[in-house]
Amino acid sequence: MITYDDFTKVDIRAGTIVQIDHFPEARKPAYKLMIDFGPEIGLKKSSAQITEHYPDKDLLLGKQVIAVVNFLPKQIGPFVSEVLTLGLPDPNGKVILVNPSKPVPNGSRLF
């Protein structure tokens, strides 16, 4: 069990995907995302293994996602992932993105 104070240490925010590229160097199929978290946090990069449910990467442009923005950056091959984009597994373990059910301002914090 954790306390509420423990939970508040994890900074989870909404952002909008503004750029998406294939990530051929990744061990598993993935995309490189650029996500806009608004004026306070700005643009951040993320690697996401979401190609199974999102094969047309261009349909992800403008989509809002939820991400942890205060983890240390993680080196993934030649790419540095700055935030952890959140998802849930389908019955086969393939990632489905977590996103707000209605638009929210970029940078909105989950509470």
LOGU-774841 format. One record per residue (C-alpha): y, x, z. Coordinates in nm, 3 decimals. Layout:
N
site v->Y	u->X	w->Z
...
***
This chain:
111
site v->0.000	u->0.000	w->0.000
site v->0.357	u->0.113	w->-0.068
site v->0.684	u->0.002	w->0.079
site v->0.968	u->-0.163	w->-0.111
site v->1.162	u->0.163	w->-0.071
site v->0.878	u->0.342	w->-0.255
site v->0.904	u->0.088	w->-0.538
site v->1.279	u->0.135	w->-0.571
site v->1.226	u->0.506	w->-0.639
site v->1.072	u->0.416	w->-0.977
site v->1.360	u->0.343	w->-1.217
site v->1.230	u->0.090	w->-1.470
site v->1.478	u->-0.018	w->-1.738
site v->1.502	u->-0.222	w->-2.056
site v->1.599	u->-0.051	w->-2.379
site v->1.603	u->-0.116	w->-2.753
site v->1.404	u->0.087	w->-3.005
site v->1.660	u->0.228	w->-3.250
site v->1.438	u->0.479	w->-3.434
site v->1.065	u->0.514	w->-3.483
site v->0.868	u->0.786	w->-3.658
site v->0.501	u->0.866	w->-3.707
site v->0.370	u->1.138	w->-3.474
site v->0.099	u->1.310	w->-3.682
site v->0.068	u->1.604	w->-3.438
site v->-0.047	u->1.377	w->-3.153
site v->-0.417	u->1.387	w->-3.059
site v->-0.438	u->1.005	w->-3.075
site v->-0.239	u->0.794	w->-3.324
site v->0.113	u->0.753	w->-3.187
site v->0.476	u->0.697	w->-3.271
site v->0.786	u->0.888	w->-3.163
site v->1.041	u->0.636	w->-3.035
site v->1.414	u->0.672	w->-2.979
site v->1.522	u->0.407	w->-2.727
site v->1.878	u->0.303	w->-2.640
site v->1.913	u->0.240	w->-2.265
site v->2.285	u->0.163	w->-2.277
site v->2.590	u->0.367	w->-2.178
site v->2.468	u->0.480	w->-1.834
site v->2.141	u->0.640	w->-1.953
site v->2.190	u->0.668	w->-2.329
site v->1.928	u->0.749	w->-2.591
site v->1.589	u->0.873	w->-2.475
site v->1.272	u->0.981	w->-2.659
site v->0.923	u->0.851	w->-2.591
site v->0.578	u->0.901	w->-2.739
site v->0.376	u->0.579	w->-2.755
site v->0.014	u->0.520	w->-2.858
site v->0.083	u->0.172	w->-2.996
site v->-0.021	u->0.202	w->-3.360
site v->-0.320	u->-0.034	w->-3.326
site v->-0.114	u->-0.346	w->-3.251
site v->0.201	u->-0.228	w->-3.430
site v->0.082	u->-0.078	w->-3.761
site v->0.413	u->-0.156	w->-3.936
site v->0.643	u->0.069	w->-3.738
site v->0.954	u->-0.076	w->-3.902
site v->0.891	u->-0.410	w->-3.729
site v->0.952	u->-0.235	w->-3.396
site v->1.313	u->-0.147	w->-3.483
site v->1.542	u->-0.353	w->-3.261
site v->1.259	u->-0.454	w->-3.026
site v->1.335	u->-0.434	w->-2.655
site v->1.086	u->-0.248	w->-2.437
site v->1.050	u->-0.158	w->-2.071
site v->1.024	u->0.206	w->-1.961
site v->1.026	u->0.432	w->-1.656
site v->1.336	u->0.645	w->-1.705
site v->1.320	u->0.881	w->-1.405
site v->0.996	u->1.072	w->-1.461
site v->1.024	u->1.438	w->-1.550
site v->1.005	u->1.498	w->-1.927
site v->0.653	u->1.555	w->-2.060
site v->0.565	u->1.795	w->-2.340
site v->0.330	u->1.626	w->-2.588
site v->0.249	u->1.880	w->-2.858
site v->0.578	u->1.972	w->-3.027
site v->0.755	u->1.663	w->-2.883
site v->0.920	u->1.611	w->-2.545
site v->0.878	u->1.256	w->-2.414
site v->1.167	u->1.172	w->-2.180
site v->1.063	u->0.824	w->-2.065
site v->0.735	u->0.637	w->-2.018
site v->0.730	u->0.326	w->-2.235
site v->0.521	u->0.065	w->-2.054
site v->0.235	u->-0.136	w->-2.196
site v->-0.078	u->-0.322	w->-2.097
site v->-0.427	u->-0.282	w->-2.242
site v->-0.589	u->-0.548	w->-2.455
site v->-0.964	u->-0.612	w->-2.399
site v->-1.040	u->-0.301	w->-2.611
site v->-0.796	u->-0.076	w->-2.424
site v->-0.533	u->-0.074	w->-2.702
site v->-0.172	u->-0.087	w->-2.583
site v->0.046	u->-0.397	w->-2.601
site v->0.411	u->-0.327	w->-2.521
site v->0.577	u->-0.484	w->-2.217
site v->0.911	u->-0.642	w->-2.301
site v->1.156	u->-0.899	w->-2.163
site v->1.083	u->-1.258	w->-2.263
site v->1.452	u->-1.296	w->-2.357
site v->1.713	u->-1.035	w->-2.459
site v->1.878	u->-0.844	w->-2.174
site v->2.148	u->-0.576	w->-2.179
site v->2.014	u->-0.228	w->-2.252
site v->1.979	u->-0.037	w->-1.927
site v->1.899	u->-0.348	w->-1.720
site v->1.692	u->-0.242	w->-1.420
site v->1.368	u->-0.412	w->-1.323
site v->1.366	u->-0.542	w->-0.967
***
